């Protein structure tokens, strides 16, 4: 009886333990940026993100819901994405402006992805702020979101250490 009860308790706890393992774990806060890690499909994923300091062009959006993210997986580096808080129209294009650099992004659903993540990361490392420009929902209007870059390099270094590149 005790053995059956023990096995039942272990089986009941297993899903909770698995769920706990997939919860994001904060690597640290770095000024305006936060670095986080979690497990996805048995692989460690690390990402750094900042919330928009200001949003413009689309009524009803809140800056805390608009994010700029950089993600590392063991076999994929410098995946840069912007989550504007709404879905883009199919085929929409957007851009991120950092200093004098205008960096192109393509869109899918509610996310814009950098065409060249390494170029975006290089610009973010040397910039003070990033301006995301793209079409509003249903291609109506233009959204303009400003992201602070204070702390980006420290957050980027934290995710790079936590999720090293796979050896070839």
Backbone as CSV, one residue per row, in Angstrom:
resi,resn,N_x,N_y,N_z,CA_x,CA_y,CA_z,C_x,C_y,C_z
1,UNK,0.828,-1.191,0.000,0.000,0.000,0.000,0.870,1.251,0.000
2,UNK,1.864,1.289,0.924,2.739,2.457,1.005,3.481,2.654,-0.318
3,UNK,3.930,1.544,-0.896,4.661,1.608,-2.158,3.774,2.165,-3.263
4,UNK,2.521,1.737,-3.341,1.580,2.238,-4.339,1.330,3.725,-4.148
5,UNK,1.167,4.140,-2.902,0.951,5.551,-2.603,2.171,6.377,-3.002
6,UNK,3.364,5.865,-2.723,4.603,6.558,-3.059,4.718,6.746,-4.575
7,UNK,4.437,5.684,-5.331,4.484,5.760,-6.795,3.445,6.755,-7.306
8,UNK,2.262,6.754,-6.726,1.212,7.691,-7.148,1.639,9.137,-6.905
9,UNK,2.268,9.390,-5.767,2.744,10.748,-5.463,3.826,11.160,-6.454
10,UNK,4.743,10.245,-6.769,5.792,10.560,-7.746,5.204,10.868,-9.118
11,UNK,4.243,10.075,-9.547,3.620,10.308,-10.850,2.864,11.629,-10.883
12,UNK,2.221,11.973,-9.793,1.490,13.241,-9.731,2.450,14.426,-9.739
13,UNK,3.614,14.259,-9.143,4.587,15.356,-9.060,5.369,15.534,-10.354
14,UNK,5.468,14.511,-11.182,6.278,14.586,-12.401,5.840,15.710,-13.342
15,UNK,4.543,15.848,-13.663,4.168,16.958,-14.544,4.495,18.326,-13.937
16,UNK,4.317,18.467,-12.643,4.632,19.747,-11.994,6.126,20.032,-12.076
17,UNK,6.951,19.013,-11.897,8.400,19.201,-11.987,8.808,19.556,-13.413
18,UNK,8.188,18.904,-14.391,8.497,19.214,-15.789,8.080,20.633,-16.134
19,UNK,6.926,21.039,-15.643,6.457,22.397,-15.898,7.395,23.407,-15.244
20,UNK,7.848,23.125,-14.043,8.775,24.011,-13.336,10.073,24.153,-14.130
21,UNK,10.552,23.071,-14.741,11.799,23.110,-15.501,11.679,24.014,-16.723
22,UNK,10.479,24.170,-17.285,10.279,24.993,-18.472,10.002,26.453,-18.154
23,UNK,9.839,26.784,-16.878,9.570,28.173,-16.512,10.814,29.011,-16.767
24,UNK,10.638,30.232,-17.265,11.794,31.104,-17.481,12.528,31.390,-16.175
25,UNK,13.831,31.456,-16.280,14.689,31.771,-15.144,15.489,33.025,-15.493
26,UNK,15.378,34.037,-14.656,16.037,35.312,-14.940,17.538,35.195,-14.728
27,UNK,18.289,35.631,-15.744,19.742,35.699,-15.635,20.166,37.014,-15.000
28,UNK,19.329,38.037,-15.170,19.636,39.322,-14.551,18.942,40.477,-15.232
29,UNK,18.887,41.599,-14.523,18.403,42.866,-15.069,19.619,43.735,-15.334
30,UNK,19.643,44.363,-16.495,20.769,45.183,-16.918,20.218,46.506,-17.435
31,UNK,20.078,47.462,-16.555,19.444,48.744,-16.888,18.080,48.472,-17.516
32,UNK,17.879,48.847,-18.787,16.577,48.695,-19.438,16.333,47.284,-19.973
33,UNK,17.339,46.422,-19.927,17.249,45.087,-20.512,17.208,44.004,-19.438
34,UNK,16.522,42.900,-19.759,16.441,41.729,-18.889,16.911,40.522,-19.685
35,UNK,17.691,39.653,-19.067,18.157,38.416,-19.701,17.496,37.238,-18.997
36,UNK,17.010,36.275,-19.793,16.222,35.154,-19.284,16.627,33.886,-20.026
37,UNK,16.435,32.740,-19.375,16.657,31.458,-20.028,15.501,30.514,-19.693
38,UNK,15.235,29.577,-20.592,14.271,28.515,-20.333,14.608,27.330,-21.235
39,UNK,13.911,26.227,-21.038,14.135,25.033,-21.843,12.982,24.861,-22.813
40,UNK,13.327,24.558,-24.051,12.331,24.382,-25.110,12.721,23.139,-25.906
41,UNK,11.892,22.122,-25.873,12.200,20.892,-26.600,13.508,20.252,-26.154
42,UNK,13.817,20.368,-24.864,15.041,19.793,-24.335,16.282,20.645,-24.559
43,UNK,16.148,21.752,-25.237,17.273,22.646,-25.519,17.156,23.927,-24.705
44,UNK,18.277,24.432,-24.262,18.289,25.694,-23.520,18.160,26.858,-24.508
45,UNK,17.288,27.788,-24.174,17.057,28.989,-24.977,17.302,30.192,-24.075
46,UNK,18.041,31.170,-24.581,18.326,32.380,-23.810,17.882,33.582,-24.620
47,UNK,17.281,34.540,-23.952,16.893,35.753,-24.661,17.017,36.964,-23.758
48,UNK,17.271,38.087,-24.411,17.334,39.376,-23.727,16.241,40.231,-24.338
49,UNK,15.594,41.038,-23.514,14.523,41.877,-24.042,14.460,43.212,-23.323
50,UNK,13.899,44.172,-24.049,13.599,45.485,-23.477,12.186,45.840,-23.894
51,UNK,11.505,46.539,-23.034,10.165,47.037,-23.343,10.302,48.438,-23.930
52,UNK,9.379,48.791,-24.807,9.431,50.106,-25.439,9.332,51.207,-24.391
53,UNK,10.092,52.256,-24.604,10.003,53.428,-23.733,8.811,54.275,-24.159
54,UNK,8.545,54.285,-25.469,7.377,55.016,-25.969,6.847,54.323,-27.211
55,UNK,5.541,54.439,-27.428,4.877,53.885,-28.606,4.034,54.990,-29.228
56,UNK,3.911,54.951,-30.543,3.153,55.980,-31.237,2.522,55.375,-32.483
57,UNK,1.390,55.907,-32.878,0.800,55.542,-34.151,-0.342,54.555,-34.107
58,UNK,-0.464,53.766,-33.068,-1.541,52.782,-32.975,-2.235,52.980,-31.632
59,UNK,-3.451,53.519,-31.644,-4.156,53.777,-30.380,-4.363,52.499,-29.568
60,UNK,-4.302,52.643,-28.260,-4.612,51.528,-27.367,-3.436,50.655,-26.989
61,UNK,-2.293,50.815,-27.641,-1.130,49.998,-27.274,-0.457,50.591,-26.049
62,UNK,0.094,49.723,-25.225,0.821,50.154,-24.035,2.290,49.793,-24.200
63,UNK,3.178,50.719,-23.872,4.615,50.488,-24.027,5.093,49.197,-23.361
64,UNK,4.600,48.828,-22.156,5.099,47.589,-21.545,4.793,46.329,-22.352
65,UNK,3.844,46.403,-23.284,3.490,45.229,-24.083,4.257,45.156,-25.397
66,UNK,5.072,46.155,-25.696,5.834,46.212,-26.942,7.284,45.886,-26.602
67,UNK,7.846,44.846,-27.255,9.176,44.374,-26.865,10.117,44.184,-28.044
68,UNK,11.394,44.395,-27.766,12.501,44.086,-28.667,13.272,42.952,-28.004
69,UNK,13.493,41.854,-28.741,14.125,40.662,-28.169,15.290,40.186,-29.021
70,UNK,16.299,39.624,-28.364,17.396,38.932,-29.040,17.471,37.546,-28.410
71,UNK,17.438,36.502,-29.248,17.391,35.123,-28.758,18.591,34.329,-29.248
72,UNK,19.121,33.471,-28.355,20.178,32.511,-28.690,19.661,31.109,-28.414
73,UNK,19.918,30.226,-29.346,19.783,28.789,-29.135,21.156,28.208,-29.451
74,UNK,21.403,26.966,-29.090,22.745,26.420,-29.316,23.131,26.441,-30.790
75,UNK,22.154,26.299,-31.671,22.451,26.258,-33.106,21.944,27.484,-33.867
76,UNK,21.415,28.469,-33.182,20.921,29.696,-33.817,21.281,30.874,-32.928
77,UNK,21.976,31.837,-33.487,22.424,32.993,-32.726,21.761,34.255,-33.263
78,UNK,21.671,35.245,-32.424,21.265,36.594,-32.831,19.937,36.643,-33.591
79,UNK,18.949,35.928,-33.094,17.610,36.043,-33.668,16.971,37.273,-33.029
80,UNK,16.744,38.298,-33.820,16.218,39.560,-33.302,14.768,39.701,-33.745
81,UNK,13.898,40.034,-32.803,12.469,40.145,-33.098,11.873,41.346,-32.373
82,UNK,10.818,41.870,-32.961,10.043,42.951,-32.351,8.609,42.472,-32.233
83,UNK,8.039,42.625,-31.047,6.632,42.286,-30.795,5.892,43.597,-30.559
84,UNK,5.139,44.109,-31.556,4.518,45.429,-31.427,3.190,45.458,-30.680
85,UNK,2.639,44.294,-30.374,1.360,44.279,-29.664,0.159,44.178,-30.584
86,UNK,0.374,43.847,-31.841,-0.711,43.626,-32.798,-0.169,42.750,-33.924
87,UNK,-1.065,42.171,-34.719,-0.654,41.341,-35.851,-0.411,42.215,-37.076
88,UNK,0.652,41.902,-37.795,0.955,42.595,-39.042,0.111,42.020,-40.176
89,UNK,-0.145,42.837,-41.180,-0.784,42.343,-42.400,0.219,41.432,-43.117
90,UNK,-0.285,40.467,-43.841,0.579,39.534,-44.564,1.519,40.300,-45.509
91,UNK,2.801,39.935,-45.465,3.791,40.537,-46.358,4.306,41.903,-45.929
92,UNK,3.895,42.370,-44.764,4.334,43.696,-44.307,5.837,43.688,-44.021
93,UNK,6.459,44.822,-44.211,7.879,45.015,-43.915,7.997,46.070,-42.825
94,UNK,9.037,45.986,-42.023,9.298,47.012,-41.021,10.804,47.220,-40.952
95,UNK,11.226,48.160,-40.115,12.654,48.446,-39.994,12.961,48.907,-38.580
96,UNK,14.207,48.735,-38.208,14.713,49.226,-36.934,15.821,50.218,-37.263
97,UNK,15.702,51.418,-36.724,16.703,52.457,-36.962,17.525,52.621,-35.689
98,UNK,18.839,52.442,-35.827,19.772,52.626,-34.714,20.877,53.544,-35.229
99,UNK,20.949,54.747,-34.681,21.919,55.715,-35.186,21.638,56.002,-36.650
100,UNK,22.647,55.837,-37.502,22.492,56.069,-38.944,22.107,54.810,-39.706
101,UNK,21.980,53.691,-39.022,21.682,52.415,-39.680,20.181,52.144,-39.693
102,UNK,19.663,51.786,-40.861,18.280,51.337,-41.005,18.337,49.859,-41.355
103,UNK,17.797,49.028,-40.479,17.925,47.578,-40.587,16.571,46.963,-40.926
104,UNK,16.484,46.212,-42.037,15.194,45.670,-42.487,14.730,44.461,-41.676
105,UNK,13.406,44.389,-41.494,12.744,43.279,-40.817,11.614,42.776,-41.704
106,UNK,11.341,41.473,-41.663,10.151,40.914,-42.300,9.183,40.556,-41.185
107,UNK,7.933,40.337,-41.525,6.936,40.073,-40.491,6.248,38.733,-40.704
108,UNK,5.771,38.186,-39.600,4.968,36.963,-39.609,4.066,37.030,-38.384
109,UNK,2.774,37.120,-38.624,1.839,37.201,-37.506,2.048,38.469,-36.709
110,UNK,2.295,38.297,-35.403,2.445,39.458,-34.517,3.903,39.776,-34.196
111,UNK,4.816,39.342,-35.071,6.240,39.535,-34.815,6.958,39.988,-36.079
112,UNK,7.931,40.888,-35.899,8.832,41.286,-36.985,10.196,40.679,-36.676
113,UNK,10.853,40.101,-37.690,12.134,39.424,-37.520,13.211,40.107,-38.348
114,UNK,14.400,40.247,-37.775,15.518,40.865,-38.488,15.945,39.995,-39.654
115,UNK,16.213,40.622,-40.772,16.752,39.889,-41.919,18.212,39.510,-41.672
116,UNK,18.935,40.323,-40.910,20.339,40.059,-40.580,20.547,40.349,-39.095
117,UNK,20.351,39.326,-38.281,20.437,39.495,-36.833,21.787,39.981,-36.351
118,UNK,22.875,39.491,-36.956,24.210,39.914,-36.527,24.405,41.407,-36.759
119,UNK,23.906,41.928,-37.870,24.020,43.369,-38.151,23.209,44.175,-37.142
120,UNK,22.035,43.678,-36.780,21.208,44.379,-35.790,21.916,44.389,-34.440
121,UNK,22.452,43.249,-34.021,23.154,43.183,-32.737,24.336,44.149,-32.725
122,UNK,25.103,44.209,-33.805,26.240,45.138,-33.872,25.761,46.578,-33.705
123,UNK,24.654,46.921,-34.339,24.111,48.281,-34.222,23.613,48.543,-32.800
124,UNK,22.933,47.569,-32.208,22.415,47.740,-30.848,23.548,47.947,-29.849
125,UNK,24.654,47.245,-30.046,25.802,47.380,-29.142,26.358,48.803,-29.140
126,UNK,26.289,49.475,-30.275,26.875,50.806,-30.376,25.875,51.945,-30.280
127,UNK,24.594,51.628,-30.072,23.569,52.669,-30.097,23.113,53.125,-28.729
128,UNK,22.348,54.203,-28.741,21.753,54.732,-27.501,20.280,54.364,-27.403
129,UNK,19.603,54.337,-28.564,18.202,53.924,-28.607,17.907,53.364,-29.987
130,UNK,16.840,52.598,-30.068,16.421,51.993,-31.330,14.986,52.420,-31.607
131,UNK,14.721,52.778,-32.848,13.384,53.187,-33.272,12.849,52.148,-34.241
132,UNK,11.753,51.505,-33.866,11.090,50.535,-34.737,9.989,51.258,-35.504
133,UNK,10.012,51.112,-36.826,8.975,51.711,-37.675,8.357,50.612,-38.530
134,UNK,7.038,50.583,-38.549,6.360,49.583,-39.356,4.910,49.940,-39.536
135,UNK,4.243,49.222,-40.418,2.823,49.492,-40.633,2.006,49.097,-39.411
136,UNK,0.927,49.831,-39.189,0.010,49.492,-38.114,-0.834,48.290,-38.502
137,UNK,-1.761,47.900,-37.642,-2.635,46.768,-37.950,-3.376,46.995,-39.267
138,UNK,-3.493,45.958,-40.063,-4.172,46.020,-41.365,-3.562,47.074,-42.280
139,UNK,-2.255,47.323,-42.111,-1.521,48.313,-42.911,-2.085,49.717,-42.783
140,UNK,-2.754,50.008,-41.688,-3.296,51.351,-41.455,-2.339,52.125,-40.571
141,UNK,-1.893,53.246,-41.047,-1.004,54.089,-40.264,0.385,53.492,-40.133
142,UNK,1.199,54.161,-39.352,2.572,53.724,-39.110,2.812,53.721,-37.605
143,UNK,3.401,52.644,-37.115,3.762,52.614,-35.696,5.222,53.023,-35.566
144,UNK,5.527,53.687,-34.475,6.900,54.102,-34.175,7.134,53.849,-32.690
145,UNK,8.020,52.927,-32.396,8.291,52.528,-31.016,9.760,52.765,-30.701
146,UNK,10.035,53.360,-29.551,11.411,53.661,-29.152,11.825,52.719,-28.024
147,UNK,12.982,52.074,-28.224,13.532,51.149,-27.234,14.849,51.698,-26.688
148,UNK,15.012,51.716,-25.374,16.289,52.142,-24.797,17.331,51.040,-24.980
149,UNK,18.577,51.419,-25.164,19.638,50.425,-25.337,20.607,50.364,-24.158
150,UNK,20.347,51.142,-23.102,21.190,51.059,-21.918,21.084,49.652,-21.330
151,UNK,22.219,49.001,-21.185,22.248,47.655,-20.627,22.199,46.552,-21.664
152,UNK,22.037,46.908,-22.953,21.936,45.863,-23.974,23.173,44.973,-23.993
153,UNK,24.351,45.573,-24.045,25.576,44.777,-24.171,25.739,43.824,-22.994
154,UNK,25.464,44.267,-21.782,25.574,43.390,-20.608,24.558,42.250,-20.682
155,UNK,23.326,42.539,-21.095,22.304,41.492,-21.227,22.687,40.514,-22.333
156,UNK,23.190,41.042,-23.446,23.623,40.195,-24.564,24.764,39.274,-24.113
157,UNK,25.719,39.817,-23.392,26.830,38.997,-22.895,26.327,37.913,-21.945
158,UNK,25.321,38.215,-21.136,24.758,37.227,-20.208,24.112,36.068,-20.961
159,UNK,23.353,36.356,-22.018,22.723,35.249,-22.758,23.752,34.477,-23.572
160,UNK,24.802,35.147,-24.018,25.856,34.467,-24.772,26.607,33.487,-23.870
161,UNK,26.860,33.874,-22.626,27.513,32.964,-21.667,26.588,31.806,-21.294
162,UNK,25.311,32.093,-21.083,24.365,31.064,-20.624,23.994,30.072,-21.725
163,UNK,24.030,30.509,-22.972,23.697,29.642,-24.112,24.835,29.686,-25.124
164,UNK,25.923,28.987,-24.849,27.051,29.020,-25.784,26.678,28.371,-27.114
165,UNK,27.367,28.795,-28.154,27.125,28.241,-29.490,27.516,26.767,-29.513
166,UNK,26.785,25.986,-30.299,27.092,24.565,-30.442,28.434,24.411,-31.144
167,UNK,29.183,23.416,-30.731,30.464,23.130,-31.391,30.197,22.390,-32.678
168,UNK,30.971,22.719,-33.673,30.764,22.087,-34.991,31.712,20.961,-35.205
